[in-house]
């Protein structure tokens, strides 16, 4: 869980450095699921889980970002919940597993 600590404009640079230059075969990114926050009784509405978080994405927002990164840098991406899942709000955290596309 690192991306939520970056200012959103810096995410493009992270994608470029990680996926275009470093080119690992597998990348795992986890981040809080903002939809789940409503289930934390002590977390005030509209607040993030940590004071240094710049954002906390919904599952749709995270998937949109991850799919665009995967498409841009020739990776496939799959999504997994992290933690117990609530039927309506999903799991507390979300995971994207990126695998580099390889050619024969």
C-alpha atoms as one frame of an Amber mdcrd trajectory, in Angstrom:
protein
   0.000   0.000   0.000   2.007   2.895  -1.352   0.170   4.546  -4.234  -2.351
   6.299  -1.987   0.554   8.176  -0.380   1.485   9.777  -3.716  -0.059  12.911
  -5.080  -2.253  11.850  -8.018  -0.133  13.734 -10.612   2.877  11.597  -9.555
   1.113   8.323 -10.461   2.003   8.782 -14.123   5.705   9.006 -13.234   5.420
   5.924 -11.018   3.866   3.982 -13.879   6.583   5.061 -16.284   9.480   4.240
 -13.943   8.057   0.935 -12.776   6.461  -0.483 -15.910   8.421   1.151 -18.743
  11.940   1.284 -17.287  12.207  -1.298 -14.482   9.941  -3.781 -16.327   9.498
  -6.416 -13.610   7.742  -9.587 -14.725   5.230  -9.295 -11.883   4.036  -6.278
  -9.910   1.625  -6.413  -6.982  -0.100  -3.201  -5.942  -2.443  -2.980  -2.975
  -4.394   0.037  -1.803  -7.304   0.757   0.526 -10.792   0.295  -0.846 -12.484
   3.631  -0.190 -15.923   2.033  -0.426 -15.177  -0.006   2.699 -14.496   3.062
   4.855 -18.170   3.429   5.732 -17.852   0.214   7.761 -15.222   1.698  10.105
 -17.338   3.041  12.966 -14.613   5.383  14.250 -13.687   6.846  10.838 -15.568
  10.101  10.222 -17.383  10.346   6.884 -15.163  11.822   4.185 -11.932  11.134
   6.067  -9.146   8.798   4.962  -7.725   5.948   7.028  -4.339   7.621   7.360
  -3.462  11.299   7.490  -0.868  10.928   4.737  -3.251   9.349   2.204  -3.788
  11.584  -0.799  -6.755   9.516  -2.016  -8.550   6.243  -1.330 -10.009   4.804
  -4.507 -13.186   2.866  -5.016 -12.815  -0.531  -6.643 -13.908   0.934  -9.993
 -11.368   3.756  -9.774  -8.543   1.364  -8.913  -9.500  -1.011 -11.717  -9.664
   1.850 -14.206  -6.192   3.070 -13.240  -4.697  -0.431 -13.237  -6.252  -1.405
 -16.575  -4.948   1.763 -18.210  -1.440   1.050 -16.858  -1.631  -2.573 -18.023
  -2.744  -1.534 -21.504  -0.138   1.212 -21.774   2.820  -0.989 -20.784   1.767
  -4.390 -22.149   0.820  -6.146 -18.906  -2.211  -8.181 -17.949  -3.854  -7.369
 -14.640  -6.090  -9.320 -12.300  -7.840  -8.053  -9.194  -8.213  -9.669  -5.796
  -9.766  -8.599  -2.501  -7.561  -8.263   0.576  -9.360  -9.085   3.823 -12.897
 -10.148   4.613 -15.398  -9.069   1.969 -18.574  -7.179   2.685 -21.297  -8.023
   0.165 -21.927  -4.380  -0.754 -18.612  -2.620  -0.042 -16.022  -5.270  -0.905
 -12.869  -5.940   1.121 -10.918  -3.400   3.214  -8.083  -3.371   0.672  -7.751
  -4.248  -2.974  -4.958  -5.820  -4.970  -3.901  -5.668  -8.610  -1.480  -8.299
  -9.882   0.266  -7.199 -13.064   2.009  -9.790 -15.252   4.237  -8.748 -18.120
   2.990  -9.902 -21.495   5.652 -11.985 -23.181   6.070 -12.761 -26.834   7.350
 -16.064 -28.157
